[in-house]
Amino acid sequence: MNDVEREVVILNSAWEMINGMVNWAMFVKHDITEPTNMMFETSAHRQLFIILLADFLSEVQAFKGKEIPLGLTAPPRNARPSDLTFLFHLRQGIANPMLGKDTSALAKVVEEFSTWLEGEFVAKGVNLSSIDLIVDIEVSRLRYLKMCGDIAKHNLARLATNVKHLQRLLARAGHEVSEQNAYIAVEGFFDWFHDDIFIYHSSQIAEFLNNIRWAIFDYLGPEFSRSHHFTGEISGLALYNYRIPDAIEQPIAHAMYWDLMNRCRVGPWVHRFVVSDSFKSLY
């Protein structure tokens, strides 16, 4: 894929993933723009959100030695933690913009989310009662979110990597535990971090994601204006088409360009909102 096609794939994929997480089926609908918070519709929606978020925060990898799909590039060996998420590809897509000129607003919100994810906090008095341990755990937001997403998605038989992460977190806190005890403690870790800390963080995460979606929309505004045009009318229904850039030749990029422009035509599903500082001051 060339640079234009790759940018289309990245922006459309990011918008699609965010649509899956930040929408009025997932959260209780409101029209508030002043400082507020976001509440999940149900506990099932909360669990679905953390699973989808963990996918967004996972590295896009090649399968069995093949190239990374859709022309995406691999992060460097010395990558920062957020480079091992889809945010890396957003950075790559806007570093040399093809569909527009000004990516400063998009770059800003991507960096803000990346920096927040990479930040660490201390969860005090984490009660892992199944192994008779109460401990202060220091962890990055990115690490605990990915662990909770994996735990929500998989059964114990597929949690070996997260068990190792939990062992390292506990060792860092001065408590060496066996692999079996770490497996036993996984449920307690999930209950503490998912049912408490993640719920607190979820409003701010939704704001970050929504800001990225709106920044993509704003960035693509001039391209949409150039590309979109009406072609006629049938039974009172206006027909339209898009002037697809000549550089877009690959069928999947062609299809994603249409998807991307249609997303611009409709606009983001959730209005711009700001979360209250009371949901940003802890952890």
C-alpha positions in Angstrom: 0.0 0.0 0.0 1.1 3.6 -0.6 1.0 6.3 2.0 -2.4 7.6 1.0 -4.0 4.1 1.2 -2.3 3.4 4.5 -3.6 6.6 6.0 -7.1 5.7 4.9 -6.8 2.3 6.5 -5.5 3.7 9.7 -8.0 6.5 10.1 -11.0 4.4 9.2 -9.9 1.5 11.4 -9.4 3.9 14.4 -12.8 5.5 13.9 -14.5 2.1 13.6 -12.9 0.8 16.8 -13.8 4.0 18.7 -17.4 3.7 17.4 -17.6 0.2 18.9 -16.6 1.6 22.3 -18.0 5.1 22.6 -21.7 5.1 21.6 -25.1 5.5 23.1 -25.7 1.8 23.3 -22.7 1.4 25.6 -23.3 4.5 27.7 -26.3 6.1 29.2 -27.3 8.8 26.7 -27.1 12.5 27.6 -26.6 15.8 25.9 -24.4 17.5 28.5 -21.3 19.3 27.2 -20.2 20.9 30.5 -18.1 18.8 32.9 -19.9 15.5 33.4 -19.3 11.7 33.6 -20.2 8.7 31.5 -22.1 5.8 32.9 -22.3 2.3 31.4 -25.8 1.0 30.5 -25.1 -2.3 32.3 -22.3 -4.4 33.8 -22.3 -6.4 30.5 -21.6 -3.2 28.6 -18.8 -2.3 31.0 -17.2 -5.7 30.4 -17.6 -5.4 26.6 -15.9 -2.0 26.7 -12.8 -3.2 28.5 -12.5 -6.1 26.0 -12.7 -3.8 23.0 -10.4 -1.3 24.7 -7.8 -4.0 25.3 -7.9 -4.9 21.5 -7.4 -1.2 20.7 -4.4 -1.2 23.1 -2.9 -4.3 21.6 -0.1 -4.5 19.1 -1.0 -5.3 15.5 1.2 -8.3 14.7 2.1 -10.4 11.8 0.7 -14.0 11.7 3.1 -16.8 11.5 5.9 -14.9 9.9 3.8 -13.1 7.3 3.8 -9.3 6.9 1.7 -7.2 9.2 -1.7 -6.8 7.5 -3.0 -3.8 5.5 0.4 -2.4 4.9 0.9 -1.4 8.6 4.4 -1.1 9.9 5.9 -2.6 13.0 6.9 -0.4 15.9 10.7 0.0 16.6 12.5 -2.2 19.0 12.9 0.6 21.5 9.2 1.5 21.3 7.5 3.4 24.1 4.7 1.4 25.7 1.9 3.2 23.8 3.7 2.3 20.5 2.5 -1.2 21.2 -1.1 -0.1 20.7 -3.1 1.2 17.7 -2.0 4.7 18.8 1.3 3.9 17.1 -0.3 3.6 13.7 -2.3 6.8 14.3 1.0 8.5 14.9 2.4 7.0 11.7 -0.6 8.0 9.7 -0.5 11.6 10.7 3.3 12.1 10.7 3.2 12.7 6.9 -0.5 13.6 6.2 -1.8 12.8 2.8 -5.6 13.5 3.0 -5.3 16.9 4.8 -2.7 19.4 6.0 -3.2 20.2 9.6 -2.9 17.2 11.9 -1.8 19.2 15.0 -5.1 18.8 16.9 -5.2 15.0 16.2 -1.5 14.6 17.1 -2.2 16.5 20.4 -5.1 14.3 21.5 -3.2 11.1 20.5 -0.2 12.2 22.6 -2.4 13.2 25.6 -4.0 9.7 25.6 -0.6 8.0 25.2 1.0 10.0 28.0 -2.0 9.2 30.3 -1.8 5.5 29.5 1.9 5.3 30.2 1.6 7.1 33.5 1.8 5.0 36.7 -0.2 5.1 39.9 -0.3 3.2 43.2 -3.5 1.3 44.1 -3.3 1.1 47.9 -4.5 -1.8 50.0 -5.4 -4.1 47.1 -7.1 -7.1 48.9 -6.1 -10.4 47.3 -8.0 -12.4 49.9 -7.7 -15.7 48.0 -3.9 -15.7 48.9 -4.2 -13.8 52.2 -2.4 -10.7 50.8 -3.1 -7.0 51.1 -0.7 -5.0 49.0 0.0 -1.6 47.5 0.4 -2.2 43.7 2.2 0.3 41.5 1.2 -0.2 37.8 0.8 1.8 34.6 -2.7 2.5 33.4 -1.9 0.8 30.1 -0.8 -2.4 31.8 -3.7 -2.8 34.2 -6.2 -2.0 31.4 -4.8 -4.6 29.1 -4.7 -7.2 31.9 -8.3 -6.5 32.8 -9.4 -6.7 29.2 -7.6 -10.1 28.8 -9.0 -11.4 32.0 -12.5 -10.4 30.9 -12.1 -12.1 27.6 -10.2 -15.3 28.4 -10.5 -18.2 30.8 -7.7 -19.1 33.2 -6.1 -21.5 30.8 -5.3 -18.5 28.5 -4.0 -16.1 31.1 -0.4 -17.3 31.5 1.0 -13.9 30.3 -1.1 -11.9 32.6 -0.3 -14.2 35.5 3.4 -13.4 34.8 2.5 -9.7 34.8 0.8 -10.1 38.2 3.7 -12.0 39.6 6.0 -9.1 38.6 3.7 -6.5 40.0 3.6 -8.3 43.3 7.4 -8.9 43.3 7.8 -5.1 42.7 5.7 -4.5 45.8 7.9 -6.9 47.8 5.8 -10.1 47.6 7.1 -13.1 45.7 4.3 -15.4 44.9 4.2 -18.7 43.1 2.7 -19.1 39.7 -0.2 -21.1 41.1 -0.9 -18.5 43.8 -0.8 -15.8 41.0 -3.5 -17.8 39.1 -5.6 -17.9 42.3 -5.1 -14.1 42.8 -6.2 -13.2 39.2 -9.9 -13.0 40.1 -9.2 -10.7 43.1 -7.0 -8.5 41.0 -9.7 -8.2 38.4 -12.4 -7.4 41.0 -10.3 -4.6 42.5 -9.0 -3.0 39.3 -12.0 -3.6 37.0 -14.9 -3.1 39.3 -13.4 -0.1 41.0 -10.5 1.7 39.3 -11.6 1.0 35.7 -15.1 2.3 36.4 -13.5 5.5 37.8 -11.3 5.8 34.7 -13.9 4.9 32.1 -15.3 8.4 31.8 -11.9 9.8 31.1 -11.0 7.1 28.6 -14.3 7.7 26.8 -13.4 11.4 26.6 -9.9 10.6 25.2 -11.4 8.3 22.5 -14.2 10.7 21.6 -11.6 13.5 21.3 -9.6 11.4 18.9 -12.7 10.6 16.8 -13.7 14.3 16.6 -10.1 15.3 15.7 -10.1 12.8 12.8 -13.5 14.3 11.7 -12.1 17.8 11.9 -8.9 16.9 10.0 -10.9 15.2 7.2 -13.3 18.1 6.8 -11.5 19.7 3.8 -11.1 16.4 2.1 -14.8 15.6 2.6 -15.7 19.0 1.1 -13.5 18.3 -1.9 -14.6 14.8 -2.5 -18.4 14.7 -1.7 -20.7 15.8 -4.5 -24.4 15.1 -5.5 -25.1 13.2 -8.7 -28.9 13.4 -8.9 -32.1 12.4 -7.3 -34.4 9.4 -7.3 -37.9 9.6 -5.7 -36.8 12.6 -3.7 -33.7 10.9 -2.5 -30.5 12.8 -3.2 -27.7 10.6 -4.7 -24.1 11.3 -4.0 -20.6 10.1 -4.8 -17.0 10.8 -3.8 -14.0 12.0 -5.9 -11.6 9.3 -4.7 -7.9 10.3 -4.9 -6.1 8.8 -7.9 -3.5 7.3 -5.5 -6.1 5.0 -4.0 -6.0 1.8 -6.1 -6.1 -1.1 -3.7 -9.7 -2.4 -3.3 -9.7 -2.4 0.5 -8.4 1.1 0.6 -11.0 2.2 -1.9 -13.8 0.6 0.2 -12.4 2.1 3.4 -12.2 5.6 1.8 -15.9 5.3 1.1 -16.5 4.2 4.7 -14.4 7.1 6.0 -16.2 9.7 3.9 -19.6 8.3 5.0 -18.5 8.6 8.6 -17.6 12.3 7.9 -21.0 12.8 6.2 -22.9 11.5 9.3 -20.4 12.9 11.9 -19.3 11.3 15.2 -22.0 9.5 17.0 -21.3 11.2 20.4 -21.2 14.9 20.9 -18.1 16.6 22.3 -18.0 16.4 26.1 -15.7 17.1 28.9 -15.4 14.9 32.0 -15.4 16.5 35.4 -12.1 16.8 37.2 -13.4 14.7 40.0 -13.1 11.7 37.7 -9.5 12.6 36.8 -7.8 13.3 40.1 -7.3 9.8 41.4 -5.2 6.9 40.1 
